[in-house]
């Protein structure tokens, strides 16, 4: 069982939530794929994969197919942020497919459920009087 950190971005509130869960149901899915939030305990939610990082810290890139590590010439993010106009550099990045050694997966909410995310995760703040 491969555990991964899921960073769930909520575009309505602008907040992010970190959930630790098993990533094996998502192995083989690509950046841009939508999956059921039930995997993370978010009943009724639909989540879209936006990116991630492997166990060595290399970022996933949507334009590289497969789940392998490759050294490519980059001129824009993700994986490289140029300092000067026209700067390019050869960097190691991951492909766009989730593999068991991906340890962080970034997801975005595309369809909301009945309850709010903090309610489902047990993060509701108790109001003191």
C-alpha positions in Angstrom: 0.0 0.0 0.0 1.6 3.2 -1.2 0.7 6.3 0.9 0.7 9.7 -0.7 -0.2 13.2 0.4 -3.1 14.7 -1.5 -3.2 18.5 -1.7 -6.9 19.3 -2.4 -7.4 22.9 -3.8 -10.9 24.4 -3.3 -11.3 27.1 -6.0 -14.5 28.5 -4.2 -12.7 29.4 -1.0 -9.1 29.5 -2.2 -8.0 27.1 0.6 -6.0 23.9 0.3 -6.4 20.8 2.4 -3.8 18.1 2.9 -5.0 14.5 3.1 -2.9 11.4 3.5 -4.3 8.4 1.7 -3.5 5.4 -0.4 -2.7 6.3 -4.0 -3.0 2.8 -5.5 -6.6 3.4 -6.9 -5.1 6.2 -9.0 -2.1 4.4 -10.4 -2.3 4.7 -14.2 -4.4 7.9 -14.2 -3.0 11.0 -15.9 -2.8 14.7 -15.2 -6.2 16.2 -16.1 -8.2 13.0 -15.3 -11.2 13.4 -13.0 -11.9 10.8 -10.2 -14.4 10.3 -7.4 -13.5 12.0 -4.1 -14.7 8.9 -2.2 -11.1 7.6 -2.4 -10.1 10.5 -0.1 -13.2 10.4 2.1 -14.8 13.3 0.2 -18.2 11.9 -0.5 -20.0 13.4 -3.5 -16.9 15.3 -4.7 -15.2 15.0 -8.1 -11.5 15.9 -8.1 -9.2 16.6 -11.1 -5.5 15.6 -11.0 -3.3 18.8 -11.6 0.2 17.5 -10.9 2.4 15.9 -8.3 5.9 15.0 -7.1 7.8 11.7 -6.9 9.8 10.3 -3.9 12.9 12.1 -5.2 11.2 15.5 -5.5 10.9 15.6 -9.3 7.7 17.3 -10.5 5.2 15.8 -12.9 4.8 17.4 -16.3 1.6 17.2 -18.3 3.4 17.1 -21.7 5.6 14.1 -21.0 3.8 10.7 -21.5 4.2 7.8 -19.2 5.5 7.7 -15.6 9.2 7.6 -16.3 11.9 10.1 -15.2 13.4 12.0 -18.1 15.9 14.8 -18.7 14.4 17.3 -21.0 15.2 20.8 -22.2 12.8 23.2 -20.4 12.0 26.9 -20.9 8.9 27.2 -18.7 7.3 25.7 -15.5 6.6 23.1 -14.1 10.1 22.0 -13.3 12.0 25.1 -14.3 11.5 28.8 -13.8 13.7 30.9 -16.1 15.4 33.9 -14.7 16.1 35.6 -18.0 14.2 35.9 -21.3 15.0 32.9 -23.5 16.8 30.9 -20.8 16.5 27.1 -21.2 18.0 24.3 -19.1 18.1 20.5 -19.1 16.2 19.3 -16.0 14.9 15.9 -14.7 11.1 15.6 -14.5 8.4 12.9 -14.3 5.8 12.0 -16.9 2.1 12.7 -16.6 1.0 9.3 -15.3 0.7 8.4 -11.6 3.0 5.6 -10.5 3.3 3.9 -7.0 6.4 6.1 -6.3 4.5 9.4 -6.6 4.3 10.8 -3.0 2.4 14.0 -3.5 -0.6 14.5 -5.8 -2.2 17.9 -6.4 -5.9 17.8 -7.1 -8.6 20.5 -7.6 -12.3 20.3 -6.8 -14.4 20.3 -10.0 -17.7 19.1 -8.5 -18.9 19.8 -5.0 -20.7 17.4 -2.6 -23.5 18.2 -0.1 -21.2 18.8 2.9 -18.2 21.1 3.0 -14.6 19.7 2.9 -13.7 20.8 6.5 -16.9 19.1 7.7 -16.0 15.8 5.9 -12.4 15.9 7.2 -13.4 16.8 10.8 -11.7 20.2 10.6 -14.7 22.3 11.7 -13.7 24.9 14.2 -15.7 24.9 17.4 -17.0 28.4 18.2 -16.2 29.4 21.8 -18.5 31.8 23.6 
